Amino acid sequence: MAIVYDTYQHESGEPLPLLCMDDPARVLAWRDGRAVSAAAFLAQVQAVAAALPPAPAAVNLCEDRYAFLVAFCAIALRGQANLLPPSRAPQAVEEAMAAHPGSYALGDQALDPAPPGYHRLPPLDGVAAGSDLALPLLPAGQVASIAYTSGSTGAPRPHPKTWRGLHAGTAGNRAMLAAVAGESFTVVATVPPQHTFGLEMSVLLPLLGGVAVHAARPFFPADVARALAEAPAPRVLVTTPVHLRALVDSGIGLPPLAAMLSATAPLPADLARAAERRFGAPLLEVFGSTETCAFAHRRLVVDEDWRLYPGVALHPQPDGTLVQAPQLEAPATLADIVSLHDGGRRFRLRGRQADLLEIAGKRASLGDLTHRLLAVPGVIDGVVFQLDEADPIGVRRIAALAVAPGLDEHAILDALRRAIDPVFLPRPLRLVDALPRNETGKLPRAALLALLAHHA
């Protein structure tokens, strides 16, 4: 089948395979109770790629994880970049497409309204693997995806990823998980594939790391248990602290796990201990960002320090940390402040430059203030953040939102007075029914400000 390739920032470098296919019969995915081989997957990718229009990029809107996998590779096979906006909200999709003139959107659902030039993925089940199993190669410098930050610290920003970088990052993730789950395992993920963490662990790992993935995107505890039961052992659950808390609190039983993996938000130590006791498996965290992808890991119940992946080096800066990693085309600077240990092979997180507060000569961090809010008995969820506008004396006020049935604002503030300096008490503090968390548990700043204004 002839594929017409477009060009999107192809650079020099040895071509790299589209997917790991040492054995064409190896199971790449489990979908609807059936195993999908690498050969069958490749045939479907080639069929979809042949029907795609010429363009520089496409927004991958597929809901089904397996459909996303097919679309991701088909878009890349055409030499196009997968655009991954921070959400599938129409405005976010339109902004991503506007930033890449000539792009289109590809999805597996009938959308109404649909983005301009929307293409719906054709049925995949009728495509059979042929005798031509030639493995496609992509230019190493091809931009395969452009991921956007979540907007939790401001406007979403794009970050392109080359095929070379995605291969390198997957090698680090695979080695980290293989150390606890073995060389062959099945991933079940609650994280959407459009998110960088979900992309790395449930899309790139099965594509480039040779493991299998369950096609579902379970949300409720019963759905997670069902997906795990359908996945062959050894199983790795890729999830977030929000989903993990729901699983622990539900009391539901899960099939045996080889490991659990968490990211997207800080993992409380009490939750890590409870999850390991409840499900009898090690709980790992990965540290990374949309800019860098994952580059460190830890097991919090054993050690608070983060361990760097091979080939990664951190260089503390006055306003953050410079990251050098095999998956990066150039070093990236993060706002996180770290202290290095063990000859630079481990680090401990000390906060973010943007989170540090100084009021009346006293210092605190928004992360620590949020931790103390969550420690108040009766507070189920909460966040402390700083407002944009300053008061008449030039101080930007601190605000908080809390989910605390049975408590009032005065009771929470009284508890906080015993834990923090009065100058850092959040005013206003508003009680809400739920925080505006997105699919991965993050809190977009615009949504926080809107909710605070609504409860003014």
MOLINKA-V633544 format. One record per residue. RES is the residue in one small letter. SS is DSSP state (a for helix, b for strand, c for the rest). PSI is psi as a letter, one per 40 degrees, with the letter a starting at -180 (* if undefined). OMEGA is omega as a letter, one per 40 degrees, with the letter a starting at -180 (none if undefined). Layout:
# MOLINKA-V633544
{{RES & SS & PSI & OMEGA} {RES & SS & PSI & OMEGA}}
This chain:
# MOLINKA-V633544
{{m & c & h & a} {a & c & h & i} {i & c & h & i} {v & c & h & a} {y & c & i & i} {d & c & i & i} {t & c & h & i} {y & c & g & i} {q & c & f & i} {h & c & h & a} {e & c & i & i} {s & c & i & i} {g & c & i & i} {e & c & h & i} {p & c & i & a} {l & b & i & a} {p & b & i & i} {l & c & d & i} {l & c & i & i} {c & c & h & a} {m & c & f & i} {d & c & d & i} {d & c & h & a} {p & c & d & a} {a & c & e & a} {r & c & i & a} {v & b & h & i} {l & b & d & a} {a & b & i & i} {w & b & h & a} {r & b & h & i} {d & c & f & i} {g & c & e & a} {r & b & i & i} {a & b & h & i} {v & b & h & a} {s & b & i & i} {a & a & d & a} {a & a & d & i} {a & a & d & i} {f & a & d & a} {l & a & d & i} {a & a & d & i} {q & a & d & i} {v & a & d & a} {q & a & d & i} {a & a & d & i} {v & a & d & a} {a & a & d & a} {a & a & d & a} {a & a & e & a} {l & c & i & i} {p & c & i & i} {p & c & h & a} {a & c & i & i} {p & c & d & a} {a & b & i & i} {a & b & i & i} {v & b & h & a} {n & b & h & a} {l & c & e & a} {c & c & h & i} {e & c & d & i} {d & c & h & a} {r & a & d & a} {y & a & d & i} {a & a & d & i} {f & a & d & i} {l & a & d & a} {v & a & d & a} {a & a & d & a} {f & a & d & a} {c & a & d & i} {a & a & d & i} {i & a & d & i} {a & a & d & a} {l & a & d & i} {r & c & e & a} {g & c & e & a} {q & c & i & i} {a & b & h & i} {n & b & h & i} {l & b & h & a} {l & b & g & i} {p & c & i & a} {p & c & e & i} {s & c & i & i} {r & c & e & i} {a & c & i & a} {p & a & d & a} {q & a & d & i} {a & a & d & i} {v & a & d & a} {e & a & d & i} {e & a & d & i} {a & a & d & i} {m & a & d & i} {a & a & d & i} {a & c & e & i} {h & c & g & a} {p & c & h & a} {g & c & e & a} {s & c & i & i} {y & b & i & i} {a & b & i & i} {l & b & h & a} {g & b & i & a} {d & c & e & a} {q & c & i & i} {a & c & h & a} {l & c & h & i} {d & c & h & e} {p & c & i & i} {a & c & i & i} {p & c & i & i} {p & c & h & i} {g & c & f & a} {y & b & h & i} {h & b & h & i} {r & b & h & a} {l & c & h & i} {p & c & i & i} {p & c & h & a} {l & c & d & a} {d & c & d & a} {g & c & e & a} {v & c & h & a} {a & c & i & i} {a & c & h & i} {g & c & a & a} {s & c & e & a} {d & c & h & a} {l & c & f & i} {a & c & h & a} {l & c & h & i} {p & c & i & i} {l & b & i & i} {l & b & i & i} {p & c & h & a} {a & c & d & a} {g & c & e & i} {q & c & h & i} {v & b & h & a} {a & b & d & i} {s & b & i & i} {i & b & h & a} {a & b & i & a} {y & b & i & i} {t & c & i & a} {s & c & e & a} {g & c & e & a} {s & c & d & i} {t & c & e & a} {g & c & a & a} {a & c & h & i} {p & c & i & a} {r & c & i & a} {p & b & i & i} {h & b & h & a} {p & b & i & i} {k & b & h & i} {t & b & i & i} {w & a & d & i} {r & a & d & a} {g & a & d & i} {l & a & d & i} {h & a & d & a} {a & a & d & i} {g & a & d & i} {t & a & d & i} {a & a & d & i} {g & a & d & i} {n & a & d & a} {r & a & d & i} {a & a & d & i} {m & a & d & a} {l & a & d & i} {a & a & d & a} {a & a & d & a} {v & a & d & a} {a & a & e & a} {g & c & i & a} {e & c & d & a} {s & c & h & a} {f & c & i & i} {t & b & h & a} {v & b & h & i} {v & b & h & a} {a & b & h & i} {t & c & e & a} {v & c & h & i} {p & c & i & a} {p & c & e & i} {q & c & d & i} {h & c & i & a} {t & a & d & i} {f & a & d & i} {g & a & d & i} {l & a & d & a} {e & a & d & a} {m & a & d & a} {s & a & e & i} {v & a & d & a} {l & a & d & i} {l & a & d & i} {p & a & d & i} {l & a & d & a} {l & a & e & a} {g & c & e & i} {g & c & e & i} {v & c & i & i} {a & b & i & i} {v & b & i & i} {h & b & h & a} {a & c & e & a} {a & c & i & i} {r & c & g & a} {p & c & i & a} {f & c & d & a} {f & c & i & a} {p & a & d & i} {a & a & d & i} {d & a & d & i} {v & a & d & i} {a & a & d & a} {r & a & d & a} {a & a & d & i} {l & a & d & i} {a & a & d & i} {e & a & e & a} {a & c & h & i} {p & c & i & i} {a & c & i & e} {p & c & i & a} {r & b & i & i} {v & b & h & i} {l & b & h & i} {v & b & h & a} {t & b & a & a} {t & b & i & i} {p & a & d & i} {v & a & d & i} {h & a & d & a} {l & a & d & i} {r & a & d & i} {a & a & d & i} {l & a & d & a} {v & a & d & a} {d & a & d & a} {s & a & d & a} {g & c & e & a} {i & c & i & i} {g & c & i & i} {l & c & i & i} {p & c & i & a} {p & c & h & i} {l & c & i & i} {a & c & d & a} {a & b & i & i} {m & b & i & a} {l & b & h & a} {s & b & i & i} {a & b & a & i} {t & c & d & i} {a & c & i & i} {p & c & i & i} {l & c & h & i} {p & c & i & a} {a & a & d & a} {d & a & d & i} {l & a & d & i} {a & a & d & i} {r & a & d & a} {a & a & d & a} {a & a & d & i} {e & a & d & i} {r & a & d & a} {r & a & d & a} {f & a & e & i} {g & c & f & a} {a & c & i & i} {p & b & h & i} {l & b & h & i} {l & b & i & i} {e & b & i & i} {v & b & i & i} {f & b & h & i} {g & c & a & a} {s & c & i & i} {t & c & d & a} {e & c & d & a} {t & c & e & a} {c & c & a & a} {a & c & h & i} {f & c & e & i} {a & b & i & i} {h & b & i & i} {r & b & i & i} {r & c & h & a} {l & c & d & a} {v & c & e & a} {v & c & d & a} {d & c & h & i} {e & c & d & a} {d & c & i & i} {w & b & h & i} {r & b & h & a} {l & b & i & i} {y & c & i & i} {p & c & h & i} {g & c & e & a} {v & c & h & i} {a & b & h & i} {l & b & i & i} {h & b & h & i} {p & b & h & i} {q & b & i & i} {p & c & d & a} {d & c & e & a} {g & b & a & a} {t & b & h & i} {l & b & h & a} {v & b & h & i} {q & b & h & a} {a & c & i & a} {p & c & d & a} {q & c & e & a} {l & c & h & i} {e & c & d & i} {a & c & i & i} {p & c & i & i} {a & b & i & i} {t & b & h & i} {l & b & i & i} {a & c & e & a} {d & b & h & i} {i & b & h & a} {v & b & i & i} {s & b & h & a} {l & b & i & i} {h & b & i & i} {d & a & f & i} {g & a & f & i} {g & a & e & a} {r & c & e & i} {r & b & i & i} {f & b & i & i} {r & b & h & a} {l & b & h & a} {r & b & e & i} {g & b & a & i} {r & b & i & a} {q & a & d & a} {a & a & e & a} {d & a & e & a} {l & b & h & a} {l & b & i & i} {e & b & h & a} {i & b & h & i} {a & c & f & i} {g & c & e & a} {k & b & i & a} {r & b & i & i} {a & b & i & i} {s & b & i & i} {l & a & d & i} {g & a & d & i} {d & a & d & i} {l & a & d & i} {t & a & d & i} {h & a & d & a} {r & a & d & i} {l & a & d & a} {l & a & d & a} {a & c & e & i} {v & c & h & i} {p & c & h & a} {g & c & e & i} {v & c & h & a} {i & c & d & a} {d & b & i & a} {g & b & i & i} {v & b & i & i} {v & b & h & a} {f & b & i & a} {q & b & h & a} {l & b & i & a} {d & b & d & a} {e & b & i & i} {a & b & i & i} {d & c & a & a} {p & c & d & a} {i & c & e & i} {g & c & e & a} {v & c & h & i} {r & b & h & a} {r & b & i & i} {i & b & h & i} {a & b & i & i} {a & b & i & i} {l & b & h & a} {a & b & i & i} {v & b & h & a} {a & c & g & i} {p & c & h & i} {g & c & e & i} {l & c & i & i} {d & c & i & a} {e & a & d & a} {h & a & d & i} {a & a & d & i} {i & a & d & i} {l & a & d & i} {d & a & d & i} {a & a & d & a} {l & a & d & i} {r & a & d & a} {r & c & e & a} {a & c & d & a} {i & c & i & i} {d & c & h & a} {p & a & d & a} {v & a & e & a} {f & a & e & i} {l & c & h & a} {p & c & h & i} {r & c & h & e} {p & c & i & i} {l & b & h & a} {r & b & h & i} {l & b & h & a} {v & c & i & i} {d & c & d & a} {a & c & i & i} {l & c & i & a} {p & c & f & a} {r & b & i & i} {n & c & a & a} {e & c & d & a} {t & c & e & i} {g & c & e & i} {k & c & i & a} {l & b & g & i} {p & c & h & a} {r & a & d & a} {a & a & d & a} {a & a & d & i} {l & a & d & a} {l & a & d & i} {a & a & d & a} {l & a & d & i} {l & a & d & i} {a & a & d & a} {h & a & d & a} {h & c & e & a} {a & c & * & none}}
